[in-house]
């Protein structure tokens, strides 16, 4: 079965959802986070971005293992949705 991953960086959670080839959700995982107000800007710390995506994916993959008894090792595609709240400015070297 082809499995696709959707990731949403929301204002309160990072969500990872796996869907099948018929666009039906098969598993999900998330990570709760919140923005901070720094120097007049609502932002998220880059460490939280990385920790959040890893945790949300791990939770989704564990859900696959629990529901279907298989280890997710390959994805057919990935889609990412960015948040509307918060600001993550990065310089040319990828530093926040």
PDB file of N, CA, C and O in Angstrom:
ATOM      1  N   UNK A   1       0.842  -1.173   0.000  1.00  0.00           N
ATOM      2  CA  UNK A   1       0.000   0.000   0.000  1.00  0.00           C
ATOM      3  C   UNK A   1       0.893   1.244   0.000  1.00  0.00           C
ATOM      4  O   UNK A   1       1.811   1.355   0.813  1.00  0.00           O
ATOM      5  N   UNK A   2       0.624   2.161  -0.899  1.00  0.00           N
ATOM      6  CA  UNK A   2       1.338   3.437  -0.893  1.00  0.00           C
ATOM      7  C   UNK A   2       0.810   4.291   0.241  1.00  0.00           C
ATOM      8  O   UNK A   2      -0.397   4.388   0.461  1.00  0.00           O
ATOM      9  N   UNK A   3       1.739   4.910   0.957  1.00  0.00           N
ATOM     10  CA  UNK A   3       1.393   5.759   2.086  1.00  0.00           C
ATOM     11  C   UNK A   3       2.006   7.136   1.876  1.00  0.00           C
ATOM     12  O   UNK A   3       3.173   7.268   1.506  1.00  0.00           O
ATOM     13  N   UNK A   4       1.199   8.151   2.119  1.00  0.00           N
ATOM     14  CA  UNK A   4       1.624   9.537   1.965  1.00  0.00           C
ATOM     15  C   UNK A   4       1.575  10.216   3.327  1.00  0.00           C
ATOM     16  O   UNK A   4       0.727   9.894   4.159  1.00  0.00           O
ATOM     17  N   UNK A   5       2.481  11.148   3.550  1.00  0.00           N
ATOM     18  CA  UNK A   5       2.550  11.857   4.819  1.00  0.00           C
ATOM     19  C   UNK A   5       2.175  13.314   4.633  1.00  0.00           C
ATOM     20  O   UNK A   5       2.707  13.995   3.756  1.00  0.00           O
ATOM     21  N   UNK A   6       1.264  13.785   5.455  1.00  0.00           N
ATOM     22  CA  UNK A   6       0.930  15.198   5.514  1.00  0.00           C
ATOM     23  C   UNK A   6       1.369  15.751   6.856  1.00  0.00           C
ATOM     24  O   UNK A   6       1.101  15.148   7.894  1.00  0.00           O
ATOM     25  N   UNK A   7       2.039  16.890   6.845  1.00  0.00           N
ATOM     26  CA  UNK A   7       2.501  17.524   8.080  1.00  0.00           C
ATOM     27  C   UNK A   7       1.937  18.933   8.126  1.00  0.00           C
ATOM     28  O   UNK A   7       2.041  19.691   7.162  1.00  0.00           O
ATOM     29  N   UNK A   8       1.341  19.274   9.258  1.00  0.00           N
ATOM     30  CA  UNK A   8       0.852  20.632   9.436  1.00  0.00           C
ATOM     31  C   UNK A   8       1.527  21.249  10.653  1.00  0.00           C
ATOM     32  O   UNK A   8       1.476  20.697  11.752  1.00  0.00           O
ATOM     33  N   UNK A   9       2.148  22.382  10.447  1.00  0.00           N
ATOM     34  CA  UNK A   9       2.716  23.168  11.531  1.00  0.00           C
ATOM     35  C   UNK A   9       1.645  24.165  11.958  1.00  0.00           C
ATOM     36  O   UNK A   9       1.589  25.284  11.447  1.00  0.00           O
ATOM     37  N   UNK A  10       0.798  23.755  12.897  1.00  0.00           N
ATOM     38  CA  UNK A  10      -0.296  24.597  13.363  1.00  0.00           C
ATOM     39  C   UNK A  10       0.149  25.510  14.486  1.00  0.00           C
ATOM     40  O   UNK A  10       1.295  25.458  14.934  1.00  0.00           O
ATOM     41  N   UNK A  11      -0.755  26.331  14.926  1.00  0.00           N
ATOM     42  CA  UNK A  11      -0.407  27.305  15.958  1.00  0.00           C
ATOM     43  C   UNK A  11      -0.268  26.667  17.338  1.00  0.00           C
ATOM     44  O   UNK A  11       0.414  27.222  18.199  1.00  0.00           O
ATOM     45  N   UNK A  12      -0.902  25.510  17.568  1.00  0.00           N
ATOM     46  CA  UNK A  12      -0.806  24.850  18.876  1.00  0.00           C
ATOM     47  C   UNK A  12      -0.262  23.426  18.802  1.00  0.00           C
ATOM     48  O   UNK A  12       0.142  22.859  19.817  1.00  0.00           O
ATOM     49  N   UNK A  13      -0.251  22.850  17.602  1.00  0.00           N
ATOM     50  CA  UNK A  13       0.254  21.484  17.444  1.00  0.00           C
ATOM     51  C   UNK A  13       0.922  21.326  16.082  1.00  0.00           C
ATOM     52  O   UNK A  13       0.580  22.004  15.113  1.00  0.00           O
ATOM     53  N   UNK A  14       1.875  20.418  16.044  1.00  0.00           N
ATOM     54  CA  UNK A  14       2.402  19.918  14.777  1.00  0.00           C
ATOM     55  C   UNK A  14       1.731  18.575  14.584  1.00  0.00           C
ATOM     56  O   UNK A  14       1.790  17.718  15.466  1.00  0.00           O
ATOM     57  N   UNK A  15       1.093  18.383  13.438  1.00  0.00           N
ATOM     58  CA  UNK A  15       0.366  17.153  13.187  1.00  0.00           C
ATOM     59  C   UNK A  15       0.985  16.408  12.013  1.00  0.00           C
ATOM     60  O   UNK A  15       1.329  17.010  10.996  1.00  0.00           O
ATOM     61  N   UNK A  16       1.123  15.094  12.160  1.00  0.00           N
ATOM     62  CA  UNK A  16       1.586  14.217  11.091  1.00  0.00           C
ATOM     63  C   UNK A  16       0.475  13.209  10.825  1.00  0.00           C
ATOM     64  O   UNK A  16       0.051  12.496  11.735  1.00  0.00           O
ATOM     65  N   UNK A  17       0.002  13.147   9.583  1.00  0.00           N
ATOM     66  CA  UNK A  17      -1.092  12.247   9.227  1.00  0.00           C
ATOM     67  C   UNK A  17      -0.676  11.432   8.007  1.00  0.00           C
ATOM     68  O   UNK A  17      -0.228  11.983   7.000  1.00  0.00           O
ATOM     69  N   UNK A  18      -0.829  10.116   8.111  1.00  0.00           N
ATOM     70  CA  UNK A  18      -0.568   9.234   6.979  1.00  0.00           C
ATOM     71  C   UNK A  18      -1.898   8.928   6.300  1.00  0.00           C
ATOM     72  O   UNK A  18      -2.900   8.650   6.959  1.00  0.00           O
ATOM     73  N   UNK A  19      -1.889   8.985   4.967  1.00  0.00           N
ATOM     74  CA  UNK A  19      -3.078   8.624   4.196  1.00  0.00           C
ATOM     75  C   UNK A  19      -2.697   7.547   3.190  1.00  0.00           C
ATOM     76  O   UNK A  19      -1.527   7.377   2.848  1.00  0.00           O
ATOM     77  N   UNK A  20      -3.718   6.821   2.722  1.00  0.00           N
ATOM     78  CA  UNK A  20      -3.469   5.791   1.723  1.00  0.00           C
ATOM     79  C   UNK A  20      -3.684   6.351   0.318  1.00  0.00           C
ATOM     80  O   UNK A  20      -3.915   7.549   0.153  1.00  0.00           O
ATOM     81  N   UNK A  21      -3.609   5.503  -0.671  1.00  0.00           N
ATOM     82  CA  UNK A  21      -3.753   5.921  -2.063  1.00  0.00           C
ATOM     83  C   UNK A  21      -5.135   6.435  -2.422  1.00  0.00           C
ATOM     84  O   UNK A  21      -5.301   7.079  -3.458  1.00  0.00           O
ATOM     85  N   UNK A  22      -6.135   6.164  -1.581  1.00  0.00           N
ATOM     86  CA  UNK A  22      -7.487   6.669  -1.798  1.00  0.00           C
ATOM     87  C   UNK A  22      -7.756   7.914  -0.935  1.00  0.00           C
ATOM     88  O   UNK A  22      -8.902   8.329  -0.769  1.00  0.00           O
ATOM     89  N   UNK A  23      -6.689   8.492  -0.395  1.00  0.00           N
ATOM     90  CA  UNK A  23      -6.745   9.715   0.414  1.00  0.00           C
ATOM     91  C   UNK A  23      -7.453   9.543   1.752  1.00  0.00           C
ATOM     92  O   UNK A  23      -7.946  10.512   2.328  1.00  0.00           O
ATOM     93  N   UNK A  24      -7.502   8.310   2.244  1.00  0.00           N
ATOM     94  CA  UNK A  24      -8.131   8.044   3.536  1.00  0.00           C
ATOM     95  C   UNK A  24      -7.063   8.037   4.625  1.00  0.00           C
ATOM     96  O   UNK A  24      -6.021   7.403   4.456  1.00  0.00           O
ATOM     97  N   UNK A  25      -7.303   8.734   5.747  1.00  0.00           N
ATOM     98  CA  UNK A  25      -6.340   8.710   6.851  1.00  0.00           C
ATOM     99  C   UNK A  25      -6.170   7.291   7.399  1.00  0.00           C
ATOM    100  O   UNK A  25      -7.146   6.572   7.611  1.00  0.00           O
ATOM    101  N   UNK A  26      -4.918   6.906   7.621  1.00  0.00           N
ATOM    102  CA  UNK A  26      -4.652   5.581   8.194  1.00  0.00           C
ATOM    103  C   UNK A  26      -3.991   5.677   9.566  1.00  0.00           C
ATOM    104  O   UNK A  26      -4.068   4.729  10.348  1.00  0.00           O
ATOM    105  N   UNK A  27      -3.349   6.788   9.873  1.00  0.00           N
ATOM    106  CA  UNK A  27      -2.749   6.975  11.193  1.00  0.00           C
ATOM    107  C   UNK A  27      -2.384   8.452  11.373  1.00  0.00           C
ATOM    108  O   UNK A  27      -2.325   9.226  10.418  1.00  0.00           O
ATOM    109  N   UNK A  28      -2.140   8.807  12.642  1.00  0.00           N
ATOM    110  CA  UNK A  28      -1.751  10.191  12.908  1.00  0.00           C
ATOM    111  C   UNK A  28      -0.944  10.273  14.193  1.00  0.00           C
ATOM    112  O   UNK A  28      -0.958   9.362  15.021  1.00  0.00           O
ATOM    113  N   UNK A  29      -0.249  11.378  14.336  1.00  0.00           N
ATOM    114  CA  UNK A  29       0.508  11.677  15.543  1.00  0.00           C
ATOM    115  C   UNK A  29       0.657  13.175  15.640  1.00  0.00           C
ATOM    116  O   UNK A  29       0.518  13.882  14.642  1.00  0.00           O
ATOM    117  N   UNK A  30       0.939  13.669  16.835  1.00  0.00           N
ATOM    118  CA  UNK A  30       1.083  15.107  16.962  1.00  0.00           C
ATOM    119  C   UNK A  30       2.083  15.474  18.052  1.00  0.00           C
ATOM    120  O   UNK A  30       2.605  14.619  18.766  1.00  0.00           O
ATOM    121  N   UNK A  31       2.325  16.757  18.149  1.00  0.00           N
ATOM    122  CA  UNK A  31       3.239  17.334  19.128  1.00  0.00           C
ATOM    123  C   UNK A  31       2.658  18.688  19.509  1.00  0.00           C
ATOM    124  O   UNK A  31       2.400  19.522  18.641  1.00  0.00           O
ATOM    125  N   UNK A  32       2.453  18.908  20.791  1.00  0.00           N
ATOM    126  CA  UNK A  32       1.896  20.176  21.260  1.00  0.00           C
ATOM    127  C   UNK A  32       3.024  21.181  21.477  1.00  0.00           C
ATOM    128  O   UNK A  32       4.054  20.869  22.075  1.00  0.00           O
ATOM    129  N   UNK A  33       2.801  22.392  20.977  1.00  0.00           N
ATOM    130  CA  UNK A  33       3.769  23.454  21.168  1.00  0.00           C
ATOM    131  C   UNK A  33       3.040  24.782  21.286  1.00  0.00           C
ATOM    132  O   UNK A  33       1.827  24.847  21.082  1.00  0.00           O
ATOM    133  N   UNK A  34       3.766  25.831  21.611  1.00  0.00           N
ATOM    134  CA  UNK A  34       3.156  27.154  21.623  1.00  0.00           C
ATOM    135  C   UNK A  34       4.205  28.191  21.256  1.00  0.00           C
ATOM    136  O   UNK A  34       5.406  28.003  21.453  1.00  0.00           O
ATOM    137  N   UNK A  35       3.708  29.277  20.723  1.00  0.00           N
ATOM    138  CA  UNK A  35       4.592  30.370  20.325  1.00  0.00           C
ATOM    139  C   UNK A  35       4.985  31.189  21.549  1.00  0.00           C
ATOM    140  O   UNK A  35       4.360  31.112  22.607  1.00  0.00           O
ATOM    141  N   UNK A  36       6.039  31.972  21.367  1.00  0.00           N
ATOM    142  CA  UNK A  36       6.467  32.903  22.401  1.00  0.00           C
ATOM    143  C   UNK A  36       6.547  34.297  21.779  1.00  0.00           C
ATOM    144  O   UNK A  36       6.813  34.446  20.586  1.00  0.00           O
ATOM    145  N   UNK A  37       6.317  35.295  22.597  1.00  0.00           N
ATOM    146  CA  UNK A  37       6.365  36.674  22.139  1.00  0.00           C
ATOM    147  C   UNK A  37       7.736  37.236  22.502  1.00  0.00           C
ATOM    148  O   UNK A  37       8.027  37.481  23.672  1.00  0.00           O
ATOM    149  N   UNK A  38       8.571  37.438  21.487  1.00  0.00           N
ATOM    150  CA  UNK A  38       9.940  37.906  21.717  1.00  0.00           C
ATOM    151  C   UNK A  38      10.250  39.088  20.809  1.00  0.00           C
ATOM    152  O   UNK A  38      10.048  39.032  19.596  1.00  0.00           O
ATOM    153  N   UNK A  39      10.735  40.134  21.409  1.00  0.00           N
ATOM    154  CA  UNK A  39      11.138  41.327  20.650  1.00  0.00           C
ATOM    155  C   UNK A  39      10.024  41.838  19.739  1.00  0.00           C
ATOM    156  O   UNK A  39      10.275  42.275  18.616  1.00  0.00           O
ATOM    157  N   UNK A  40       8.788  41.776  20.241  1.00  0.00           N
ATOM    158  CA  UNK A  40       7.660  42.283  19.478  1.00  0.00           C
ATOM    159  C   UNK A  40       7.163  41.356  18.385  1.00  0.00           C
ATOM    160  O   UNK A  40       6.370  41.773  17.541  1.00  0.00           O
ATOM    161  N   UNK A  41       7.613  40.101  18.380  1.00  0.00           N
ATOM    162  CA  UNK A  41       7.241  39.147  17.331  1.00  0.00           C
ATOM    163  C   UNK A  41       6.807  37.831  17.978  1.00  0.00           C
ATOM    164  O   UNK A  41       7.472  37.325  18.882  1.00  0.00           O
ATOM    165  N   UNK A  42       5.693  37.286  17.507  1.00  0.00           N
ATOM    166  CA  UNK A  42       5.309  35.942  17.925  1.00  0.00           C
ATOM    167  C   UNK A  42       6.137  34.958  17.108  1.00  0.00           C
ATOM    168  O   UNK A  42       6.162  35.039  15.880  1.00  0.00           O
ATOM    169  N   UNK A  43       6.811  34.037  17.774  1.00  0.00           N
ATOM    170  CA  UNK A  43       7.715  33.129  17.081  1.00  0.00           C
ATOM    171  C   UNK A  43       7.733  31.757  17.740  1.00  0.00           C
ATOM    172  O   UNK A  43       7.160  31.564  18.812  1.00  0.00           O
ATOM    173  N   UNK A  44       8.380  30.829  17.102  1.00  0.00           N
ATOM    174  CA  UNK A  44       8.626  29.490  17.628  1.00  0.00           C
ATOM    175  C   UNK A  44      10.124  29.256  17.582  1.00  0.00           C
ATOM    176  O   UNK A  44      10.793  29.719  16.659  1.00  0.00           O
ATOM    177  N   UNK A  45      10.652  28.557  18.546  1.00  0.00           N
ATOM    178  CA  UNK A  45      12.072  28.259  18.553  1.00  0.00           C
ATOM    179  C   UNK A  45      12.370  27.138  17.571  1.00  0.00           C
ATOM    180  O   UNK A  45      11.624  26.163  17.480  1.00  0.00           O
ATOM    181  N   UNK A  46      13.456  27.282  16.844  1.00  0.00           N
ATOM    182  CA  UNK A  46      13.818  26.297  15.829  1.00  0.00           C
ATOM    183  C   UNK A  46      14.025  24.908  16.438  1.00  0.00           C
ATOM    184  O   UNK A  46      13.706  23.903  15.803  1.00  0.00           O
ATOM    185  N   UNK A  47      14.550  24.843  17.653  1.00  0.00           N
ATOM    186  CA  UNK A  47      14.694  23.544  18.327  1.00  0.00           C
ATOM    187  C   UNK A  47      13.337  22.872  18.502  1.00  0.00           C
ATOM    188  O   UNK A  47      13.231  21.650  18.397  1.00  0.00           O
ATOM    189  N   UNK A  48      12.291  23.669  18.769  1.00  0.00           N
ATOM    190  CA  UNK A  48      10.946  23.117  18.911  1.00  0.00           C
ATOM    191  C   UNK A  48      10.400  22.619  17.574  1.00  0.00           C
ATOM    192  O   UNK A  48       9.656  21.639  17.537  1.00  0.00           O
ATOM    193  N   UNK A  49      10.760  23.279  16.490  1.00  0.00           N
ATOM    194  CA  UNK A  49      10.340  22.834  15.164  1.00  0.00           C
ATOM    195  C   UNK A  49      10.883  21.422  14.910  1.00  0.00           C
ATOM    196  O   UNK A  49      10.136  20.519  14.533  1.00  0.00           O
ATOM    197  N   UNK A  50      12.183  21.248  15.122  1.00  0.00           N
ATOM    198  CA  UNK A  50      12.805  19.947  14.865  1.00  0.00           C
ATOM    199  C   UNK A  50      12.314  18.873  15.832  1.00  0.00           C
ATOM    200  O   UNK A  50      12.017  17.750  15.423  1.00  0.00           O
ATOM    201  N   UNK A  51      12.229  19.220  17.108  1.00  0.00           N
ATOM    202  CA  UNK A  51      11.719  18.252  18.093  1.00  0.00           C
ATOM    203  C   UNK A  51      10.276  17.889  17.770  1.00  0.00           C
ATOM    204  O   UNK A  51       9.884  16.727  17.873  1.00  0.00           O
ATOM    205  N   UNK A  52       9.490  18.883  17.379  1.00  0.00           N
ATOM    206  CA  UNK A  52       8.084  18.651  17.085  1.00  0.00           C
ATOM    207  C   UNK A  52       7.851  17.770  15.885  1.00  0.00           C
ATOM    208  O   UNK A  52       7.018  16.866  15.943  1.00  0.00           O
ATOM    209  N   UNK A  53       8.562  18.004  14.797  1.00  0.00           N
ATOM    210  CA  UNK A  53       8.366  17.178  13.598  1.00  0.00           C
ATOM    211  C   UNK A  53       8.808  15.749  13.873  1.00  0.00           C
ATOM    212  O   UNK A  53       8.171  14.799  13.417  1.00  0.00           O
ATOM    213  N   UNK A  54       9.903  15.593  14.621  1.00  0.00           N
ATOM    214  CA  UNK A  54      10.372  14.243  14.945  1.00  0.00           C
ATOM    215  C   UNK A  54       9.386  13.513  15.848  1.00  0.00           C
ATOM    216  O   UNK A  54       9.111  12.331  15.642  1.00  0.00           O
ATOM    217  N   UNK A  55       8.858  14.207  16.840  1.00  0.00           N
ATOM    218  CA  UNK A  55       7.923  13.594  17.771  1.00  0.00           C
ATOM    219  C   UNK A  55       6.594  13.270  17.089  1.00  0.00           C
ATOM    220  O   UNK A  55       6.049  12.185  17.287  1.00  0.00           O
ATOM    221  N   UNK A  56       6.072  14.193  16.295  1.00  0.00           N
ATOM    222  CA  UNK A  56       4.811  13.953  15.587  1.00  0.00           C
ATOM    223  C   UNK A  56       4.947  12.762  14.641  1.00  0.00           C
ATOM    224  O   UNK A  56       4.057  11.915  14.575  1.00  0.00           O
ATOM    225  N   UNK A  57       6.068  12.697  13.904  1.00  0.00           N
ATOM    226  CA  UNK A  57       6.298  11.563  12.994  1.00  0.00           C
ATOM    227  C   UNK A  57       6.424  10.256  13.781  1.00  0.00           C
ATOM    228  O   UNK A  57       5.828   9.246  13.407  1.00  0.00           O
ATOM    229  N   UNK A  58       7.191  10.274  14.861  1.00  0.00           N
ATOM    230  CA  UNK A  58       7.364   9.060  15.674  1.00  0.00           C
ATOM    231  C   UNK A  58       6.027   8.582  16.227  1.00  0.00           C
ATOM    232  O   UNK A  58       5.764   7.380  16.254  1.00  0.00           O
ATOM    233  N   UNK A  59       5.184   9.505  16.666  1.00  0.00           N
ATOM    234  CA  UNK A  59       3.862   9.131  17.170  1.00  0.00           C
ATOM    235  C   UNK A  59       2.992   8.547  16.065  1.00  0.00           C
ATOM    236  O   UNK A  59       2.268   7.578  16.295  1.00  0.00           O
ATOM    237  N   UNK A  60       3.055   9.125  14.868  1.00  0.00           N
ATOM    238  CA  UNK A  60       2.292   8.606  13.732  1.00  0.00           C
ATOM    239  C   UNK A  60       2.794   7.221  13.344  1.00  0.00           C
ATOM    240  O   UNK A  60       1.995   6.317  13.098  1.00  0.00           O
ATOM    241  N   UNK A  61       4.126   7.045  13.286  1.00  0.00           N
ATOM    242  CA  UNK A  61       4.703   5.745  12.921  1.00  0.00           C
ATOM    243  C   UNK A  61       4.360   4.679  13.969  1.00  0.00           C
ATOM    244  O   UNK A  61       4.118   3.524  13.622  1.00  0.00           O
ATOM    245  N   UNK A  62       4.340   5.063  15.238  1.00  0.00           N
ATOM    246  CA  UNK A  62       3.946   4.130  16.301  1.00  0.00           C
ATOM    247  C   UNK A  62       2.483   3.744  16.142  1.00  0.00           C
ATOM    248  O   UNK A  62       2.112   2.601  16.411  1.00  0.00           O
ATOM    249  N   UNK A  63       1.650   4.681  15.709  1.00  0.00           N
ATOM    250  CA  UNK A  63       0.241   4.396  15.461  1.00  0.00           C
ATOM    251  C   UNK A  63       0.093   3.380  14.328  1.00  0.00           C
ATOM    252  O   UNK A  63      -0.750   2.486  14.403  1.00  0.00           O
ATOM    253  N   UNK A  64       0.910   3.514  13.281  1.00  0.00           N
ATOM    254  CA  UNK A  64       0.905   2.535  12.184  1.00  0.00           C
ATOM    255  C   UNK A  64       1.264   1.156  12.721  1.00  0.00           C
ATOM    256  O   UNK A  64       0.601   0.168  12.406  1.00  0.00           O
ATOM    257  N   UNK A  65       2.307   1.094  13.527  1.00  0.00           N
ATOM    258  CA  UNK A  65       2.758  -0.177  14.099  1.00  0.00           C
ATOM    259  C   UNK A  65       1.659  -0.822  14.952  1.00  0.00           C
ATOM    260  O   UNK A  65       1.415  -2.025  14.858  1.00  0.00           O
ATOM    261  N   UNK A  66       1.001  -0.007  15.784  1.00  0.00           N
ATOM    262  CA  UNK A  66      -0.064  -0.514  16.658  1.00  0.00           C
ATOM    263  C   UNK A  66      -1.261  -1.005  15.849  1.00  0.00           C
ATOM    264  O   UNK A  66      -1.781  -2.091  16.105  1.00  0.00           O
ATOM    265  N   UNK A  67      -1.697  -0.213  14.879  1.00  0.00           N
ATOM    266  CA  UNK A  67      -2.903  -0.547  14.117  1.00  0.00           C
ATOM    267  C   UNK A  67      -2.704  -1.676  13.108  1.00  0.00           C
ATOM    268  O   UNK A  67      -3.590  -2.511  12.923  1.00  0.00           O
ATOM    269  N   UNK A  68      -1.528  -1.701  12.451  1.00  0.00           N
ATOM    270  CA  UNK A  68      -1.342  -2.615  11.322  1.00  0.00           C
ATOM    271  C   UNK A  68      -0.231  -3.645  11.525  1.00  0.00           C
ATOM    272  O   UNK A  68      -0.069  -4.556  10.713  1.00  0.00           O
ATOM    273  N   UNK A  69       0.533  -3.499  12.606  1.00  0.00           N
ATOM    274  CA  UNK A  69       1.597  -4.457  12.888  1.00  0.00           C
ATOM    275  C   UNK A  69       2.773  -4.387  11.940  1.00  0.00           C
ATOM    276  O   UNK A  69       3.516  -5.358  11.802  1.00  0.00           O
ATOM    277  N   UNK A  70       2.954  -3.250  11.285  1.00  0.00           N
ATOM    278  CA  UNK A  70       4.074  -3.076  10.367  1.00  0.00           C
ATOM    279  C   UNK A  70       4.877  -1.837  10.755  1.00  0.00           C
ATOM    280  O   UNK A  70       4.353  -0.909  11.371  1.00  0.00           O
ATOM    281  N   UNK A  71       6.134  -1.840  10.393  1.00  0.00           N
ATOM    282  CA  UNK A  71       7.002  -0.692  10.609  1.00  0.00           C
ATOM    283  C   UNK A  71       7.019   0.142   9.339  1.00  0.00           C
ATOM    284  O   UNK A  71       7.321  -0.370   8.261  1.00  0.00           O
ATOM    285  N   UNK A  72       6.700   1.403   9.459  1.00  0.00           N
ATOM    286  CA  UNK A  72       6.697   2.308   8.313  1.00  0.00           C
ATOM    287  C   UNK A  72       8.142   2.612   7.925  1.00  0.00           C
ATOM    288  O   UNK A  72       8.894   3.187   8.712  1.00  0.00           O
ATOM    289  N   UNK A  73       8.522   2.228   6.721  1.00  0.00           N
ATOM    290  CA  UNK A  73       9.905   2.439   6.274  1.00  0.00           C
ATOM    291  C   UNK A  73      10.000   3.270   5.004  1.00  0.00           C
ATOM    292  O   UNK A  73      11.087   3.712   4.633  1.00  0.00           O
ATOM    293  N   UNK A  74       8.874   3.487   4.335  1.00  0.00           N
ATOM    294  CA  UNK A  74       8.912   4.178   3.049  1.00  0.00           C
ATOM    295  C   UNK A  74       7.629   4.961   2.845  1.00  0.00           C
ATOM    296  O   UNK A  74       6.543   4.491   3.185  1.00  0.00           O
ATOM    297  N   UNK A  75       7.756   6.153   2.290  1.00  0.00           N
ATOM    298  CA  UNK A  75       6.603   6.989   1.966  1.00  0.00           C
ATOM    299  C   UNK A  75       6.576   7.262   0.473  1.00  0.00           C
ATOM    300  O   UNK A  75       7.624   7.386  -0.161  1.00  0.00           O
ATOM    301  N   UNK A  76       5.382   7.355  -0.086  1.00  0.00           N
ATOM    302  CA  UNK A  76       5.241   7.654  -1.508  1.00  0.00           C
ATOM    303  C   UNK A  76       5.307   9.150  -1.780  1.00  0.00           C
ATOM    304  O   UNK A  76       5.584   9.567  -2.905  1.00  0.00           O
ATOM    305  N   UNK A  77       5.056   9.955  -0.760  1.00  0.00           N
ATOM    306  CA  UNK A  77       5.097  11.406  -0.924  1.00  0.00           C
ATOM    307  C   UNK A  77       4.879  12.109   0.400  1.00  0.00           C
ATOM    308  O   UNK A  77       4.407  11.517   1.370  1.00  0.00           O
ATOM    309  N   UNK A  78       5.233  13.388   0.418  1.00  0.00           N
ATOM    310  CA  UNK A  78       5.098  14.196   1.621  1.00  0.00           C
ATOM    311  C   UNK A  78       4.545  15.569   1.231  1.00  0.00           C
ATOM    312  O   UNK A  78       4.965  16.162   0.238  1.00  0.00           O
ATOM    313  N   UNK A  79       3.596  16.059   2.030  1.00  0.00           N
ATOM    314  CA  UNK A  79       3.066  17.409   1.859  1.00  0.00           C
ATOM    315  C   UNK A  79       3.204  18.151   3.178  1.00  0.00           C
ATOM    316  O   UNK A  79       3.017  17.564   4.244  1.00  0.00           O
ATOM    317  N   UNK A  80       3.528  19.433   3.115  1.00  0.00           N
ATOM    318  CA  UNK A  80       3.718  20.230   4.320  1.00  0.00           C
ATOM    319  C   UNK A  80       2.858  21.484   4.244  1.00  0.00           C
ATOM    320  O   UNK A  80       2.835  22.180   3.228  1.00  0.00           O
ATOM    321  N   UNK A  81       2.151  21.759   5.335  1.00  0.00           N
ATOM    322  CA  UNK A  81       1.334  22.957   5.458  1.00  0.00           C
ATOM    323  C   UNK A  81       1.960  23.850   6.522  1.00  0.00           C
ATOM    324  O   UNK A  81       2.254  23.399   7.629  1.00  0.00           O
ATOM    325  N   UNK A  82       2.159  25.114   6.180  1.00  0.00           N
ATOM    326  CA  UNK A  82       2.791  26.043   7.122  1.00  0.00           C
ATOM    327  C   UNK A  82       1.751  26.713   7.992  1.00  0.00           C
ATOM    328  O   UNK A  82       0.577  26.794   7.631  1.00  0.00           O
ATOM    329  N   UNK A  83       2.188  27.187   9.133  1.00  0.00           N
ATOM    330  CA  UNK A  83       1.304  27.840  10.078  1.00  0.00           C
ATOM    331  C   UNK A  83       0.993  29.266   9.661  1.00  0.00           C
ATOM    332  O   UNK A  83       1.713  29.879   8.873  1.00  0.00           O
ATOM    333  N   UNK A  84      -0.084  29.768  10.204  1.00  0.00           N
ATOM    334  CA  UNK A  84      -0.471  31.150   9.922  1.00  0.00           C
ATOM    335  C   UNK A  84      -0.011  32.099  11.004  1.00  0.00           C
ATOM    336  O   UNK A  84       0.096  33.302  10.766  1.00  0.00           O
ATOM    337  N   UNK A  85       0.265  31.578  12.198  1.00  0.00           N
ATOM    338  CA  UNK A  85       0.660  32.419  13.328  1.00  0.00           C
ATOM    339  C   UNK A  85       2.109  32.113  13.680  1.00  0.00           C
ATOM    340  O   UNK A  85       2.524  30.954  13.689  1.00  0.00           O
ATOM    341  N   UNK A  86       2.853  33.131  13.963  1.00  0.00           N
ATOM    342  CA  UNK A  86       4.253  32.941  14.310  1.00  0.00           C
ATOM    343  C   UNK A  86       5.144  33.250  13.127  1.00  0.00           C
ATOM    344  O   UNK A  86       4.697  33.299  11.981  1.00  0.00           O
ATOM    345  N   UNK A  87       6.375  33.451  13.421  1.00  0.00           N
ATOM    346  CA  UNK A  87       7.314  33.906  12.412  1.00  0.00           C
ATOM    347  C   UNK A  87       8.629  33.203  12.651  1.00  0.00           C
ATOM    348  O   UNK A  87       9.159  33.249  13.761  1.00  0.00           O
ATOM    349  N   UNK A  88       9.169  32.551  11.634  1.00  0.00           N
ATOM    350  CA  UNK A  88      10.440  31.841  11.740  1.00  0.00           C
ATOM    351  C   UNK A  88      11.409  32.371  10.687  1.00  0.00           C
ATOM    352  O   UNK A  88      11.660  31.691   9.691  1.00  0.00           O
ATOM    353  N   UNK A  89      11.951  33.558  10.883  1.00  0.00           N
ATOM    354  CA  UNK A  89      12.891  34.086   9.903  1.00  0.00           C
ATOM    355  C   UNK A  89      14.225  33.331   9.985  1.00  0.00           C
ATOM    356  O   UNK A  89      14.751  33.085  11.070  1.00  0.00           O
ATOM    357  N   UNK A  90      14.750  32.976   8.819  1.00  0.00           N
ATOM    358  CA  UNK A  90      16.036  32.265   8.741  1.00  0.00           C
ATOM    359  C   UNK A  90      16.976  33.043   7.828  1.00  0.00           C
ATOM    360  O   UNK A  90      16.543  33.638   6.842  1.00  0.00           O
ATOM    361  N   UNK A  91      18.257  33.034   8.161  1.00  0.00           N
ATOM    362  CA  UNK A  91      19.230  33.695   7.305  1.00  0.00           C
ATOM    363  C   UNK A  91      19.654  32.749   6.175  1.00  0.00           C
ATOM    364  O   UNK A  91      19.136  31.637   6.079  1.00  0.00           O
ATOM    365  N   UNK A  92      20.573  33.172   5.335  1.00  0.00           N
ATOM    366  CA  UNK A  92      20.979  32.376   4.180  1.00  0.00           C
ATOM    367  C   UNK A  92      21.623  31.054   4.549  1.00  0.00           C
ATOM    368  O   UNK A  92      21.701  30.150   3.717  1.00  0.00           O
ATOM    369  N   UNK A  93      22.098  30.925   5.813  1.00  0.00           N
ATOM    370  CA  UNK A  93      22.702  29.695   6.269  1.00  0.00           C
ATOM    371  C   UNK A  93      21.726  28.806   7.044  1.00  0.00           C
ATOM    372  O   UNK A  93      22.115  27.766   7.575  1.00  0.00           O
ATOM    373  N   UNK A  94      20.455  29.221   7.106  1.00  0.00           N
ATOM    374  CA  UNK A  94      19.439  28.443   7.795  1.00  0.00           C
ATOM    375  C   UNK A  94      19.389  28.672   9.292  1.00  0.00           C
ATOM    376  O   UNK A  94      18.755  27.907  10.018  1.00  0.00           O
ATOM    377  N   UNK A  95      20.058  29.723   9.762  1.00  0.00           N
ATOM    378  CA  UNK A  95      20.026  30.048  11.185  1.00  0.00           C
ATOM    379  C   UNK A  95      18.870  30.996  11.485  1.00  0.00           C
ATOM    380  O   UNK A  95      18.579  31.908  10.711  1.00  0.00           O
ATOM    381  N   UNK A  96      18.218  30.764  12.620  1.00  0.00           N
ATOM    382  CA  UNK A  96      17.073  31.575  12.989  1.00  0.00           C
ATOM    383  C   UNK A  96      17.508  32.976  13.391  1.00  0.00           C
ATOM    384  O   UNK A  96      16.669  33.808  13.737  1.00  0.00           O
TER     385      UNK A  96
END
